Amino acid sequence: MFDKFFPDEYLASAYVIPFEELYEKGYRGVIFDIDNTLVPHGAPADERAKKLFTRLNKIGFSSCLLSNNQKPRVEMFNQEIQTAYIYNAHKPSIKNYEKAMKIMGTTKERTLFVGDQLFTDVWGAKRTGIHSILVKPIHPKEEIQIVLKRYLEKIVLHFYKKKRKLDKKG
């Protein structure tokens, strides 16, 4: 019932993803959410984010930011990163996931999505056919509409973890 919201992977942070291994597996593009995925909500790019994008470039990845935020927020974050971006993305709509792949020159089989929310980030990536990596939110302070969604996410994650346990035993 909740399977359509299950990520392909669930990790502690965008900063622990083994991007070198994923590149070896054939992935060439990474689409990122910004707020609570790369930095706390509303924050500019920090040193960790800058180093991550430098690392991705050295590996050979193309990248694109995909945010439901408005242009000023996304541009402010991207000042230090200087990657492609799409603002006001209307996630989970697949249109802008596809646009991001077009910008990066990748296909769904060669693209990863990294985000912190199940009902926007992961669901949109899954609907598009992209490998999705859910990460834990960086900071507990969030907008009220996100706080409400987190309660529902806890239910879905309970079933996701239960299924993963069964799959490992299986």
CORFENJO-V949063 format. One record per pair of residues at least 4 apart in sequence whose C-alpha atoms are under 8 Angstrom apart, sorted by sequence separation. I is the first residue (numbers start at 1). J is the second residue. D is the distance in whole Angstrom. If there is no record, write none. Layout:
BEGIN
I/J/D
I/J/D
END
This chain:
BEGIN
2/6/7
12/16/7
13/17/7
18/22/6
19/23/6
20/24/6
21/25/6
22/26/7
23/27/5
33/37/6
34/38/5
35/39/6
36/40/5
39/43/6
45/49/6
46/50/6
47/51/6
48/52/6
49/53/6
50/54/6
51/55/6
52/56/6
53/57/6
54/58/6
55/59/6
56/60/6
57/61/5
69/73/6
70/74/7
71/75/6
72/76/6
73/77/6
74/78/6
75/79/6
77/81/7
78/82/5
89/93/8
93/97/8
94/98/6
95/99/6
96/100/6
97/101/6
98/102/6
99/103/6
100/104/6
101/105/6
102/106/6
106/110/6
107/111/6
108/112/8
117/121/5
118/122/5
119/123/5
120/124/6
121/125/6
122/126/6
123/127/6
124/128/6
125/129/6
126/130/6
142/146/6
143/147/6
144/148/6
145/149/7
146/150/6
147/151/7
148/152/7
149/153/6
150/154/6
151/155/7
152/156/7
153/157/6
154/158/6
155/159/7
156/160/6
157/161/6
158/162/6
159/163/6
160/164/6
161/165/6
162/166/6
163/167/6
164/168/6
165/169/6
166/170/6
11/16/8
22/27/6
23/28/6
32/37/8
33/38/7
34/39/7
35/40/6
36/41/6
39/44/7
45/50/7
56/61/5
57/62/7
69/74/7
78/83/7
91/96/8
101/106/5
102/107/8
106/111/6
116/121/7
117/122/6
118/123/6
119/124/8
125/130/5
126/131/7
142/147/6
11/17/7
32/38/8
35/41/5
39/45/7
56/62/8
90/96/8
101/107/6
115/121/5
125/131/7
126/132/7
34/41/8
35/42/7
38/45/8
39/46/7
56/63/8
67/74/7
78/85/8
89/96/6
101/108/7
114/121/8
115/122/7
125/132/6
35/43/8
113/121/8
113/122/8
39/49/8
86/96/7
101/111/7
122/132/6
38/49/6
74/85/8
122/133/7
113/125/6
122/134/7
74/87/6
86/100/7
85/100/8
71/87/6
118/134/7
70/87/6
71/88/7
113/130/7
115/132/8
117/134/7
65/83/7
67/85/8
69/87/6
70/88/5
112/130/6
113/131/6
114/132/6
115/133/7
116/134/5
64/83/6
65/84/6
66/85/6
67/86/6
68/87/6
69/88/5
84/103/7
111/130/6
112/131/5
113/132/5
114/133/5
115/134/5
116/135/5
63/83/6
64/84/5
65/85/4
66/86/5
67/87/5
68/88/4
69/89/8
108/128/7
109/129/8
111/131/7
112/132/6
113/133/6
114/134/6
115/135/6
116/136/6
63/84/7
64/85/5
65/86/6
66/87/6
67/88/6
68/89/5
108/129/6
109/130/7
112/133/7
114/135/7
116/137/6
64/86/7
65/87/8
67/89/6
68/90/6
108/130/5
109/131/8
14/37/7
66/89/6
67/90/8
68/91/6
108/131/8
13/37/7
14/38/7
67/91/8
92/119/7
97/124/8
53/81/7
92/120/5
97/125/7
91/120/5
92/121/6
50/80/7
66/96/8
91/121/6
92/122/8
94/124/6
98/128/7
119/149/8
30/61/7
32/63/8
34/65/7
42/73/7
50/81/6
66/97/8
92/123/6
93/124/6
94/125/7
97/128/7
28/60/7
29/61/5
30/62/6
31/63/6
32/64/6
33/65/6
34/66/7
44/76/6
45/77/5
49/81/8
92/124/4
15/48/8
28/61/5
29/62/5
30/63/5
31/64/5
32/65/5
33/66/5
34/67/6
44/77/5
45/78/7
91/124/6
92/125/7
94/127/7
27/61/8
28/62/6
29/63/6
30/64/6
31/65/6
32/66/6
33/67/6
43/77/7
44/78/8
45/79/8
66/100/7
94/128/6
119/153/8
29/64/8
31/66/6
45/80/6
118/153/7
23/59/7
45/81/7
64/100/6
117/153/8
15/52/7
19/56/7
23/60/8
23/61/8
20/59/7
64/103/8
19/59/8
34/74/8
64/104/7
63/104/7
62/104/6
31/97/8
31/100/7
29/101/7
29/104/6
29/106/6
37/114/7
28/106/7
37/115/5
37/116/5
31/111/7
36/116/6
29/110/6
30/111/6
31/112/6
32/113/6
33/114/6
34/115/8
27/109/7
28/110/5
29/111/5
30/112/5
31/113/5
32/114/5
33/115/5
27/110/4
28/111/6
29/112/6
30/113/6
31/114/6
32/115/6
33/116/7
26/110/6
27/111/6
30/114/7
27/112/7
33/121/7
37/135/7
40/138/6
41/139/8
37/136/7
39/138/7
40/139/5
14/114/7
37/137/6
38/138/7
41/141/8
36/137/5
37/138/6
41/142/7
36/138/5
36/139/6
7/118/8
6/118/7
5/118/6
5/119/7
7/122/6
6/122/7
5/122/6
6/123/8
5/123/5
4/123/7
7/126/8
5/126/8
14/135/6
4/126/7
11/133/7
13/135/5
8/131/6
9/132/7
10/133/6
11/134/6
12/135/5
13/136/6
7/131/8
8/132/5
9/133/5
10/134/5
11/135/5
12/136/5
13/137/8
7/132/5
8/133/6
9/134/6
10/135/6
11/136/7
13/138/8
7/133/6
8/134/8
10/136/8
7/134/6
6/156/8
5/156/7
6/157/8
2/156/6
6/160/6
2/159/7
3/160/8
2/160/8
END
